[in-house]
Amino acid sequence: TNPVERAIRPVALGRKNHLFAGSDGGGDRWAVLCSLIETCKLNDVEPYEYLRDVLTRMVHGHAINRLDELLPWAWRSNNHVKT
C-alpha cells in the first residue's frame, strides 16, 4: 500500500491547486505537463534535465519528423545539444 500511496500523493496534494489553472486551456496544458513529468519519472529520466534539453532542441530547430526521439522513453541524457 505504501508505494501506491507515495505514487498518488502529488496528485492528491495538487488537486485543489489544479482547480485554479485559469481556464480550460490552462488546465489542459497543466495536465500535459504533469503527465510528461510523471512519464519521465517512470522512465528513470530526471524531469528538469529532460525538459531543459528538449526545449533547447526545439528552439534550435529539431526536425519535426523526428519528434519521437524526444519522448521520455526514447530520450537519453548523453544526446544533449551543446549550446
Number of C-alpha atoms within 10 A of each C-alpha: 5 6 8 8 10 10 11 10 12 11 12 11 10 10 11 9 9 14 11 11 14 9 10 11 10 13 15 12 13 14 14 12 13 14 12 17 19 16 16 20 13 12 14 11 18 14 17 11 11 21 17 11 20 21 13 16 17 13 9 11 9 15 10 8 7 8 11 11 14 18 14 23 14 9 18 14 11 6 8 15 11 7 6
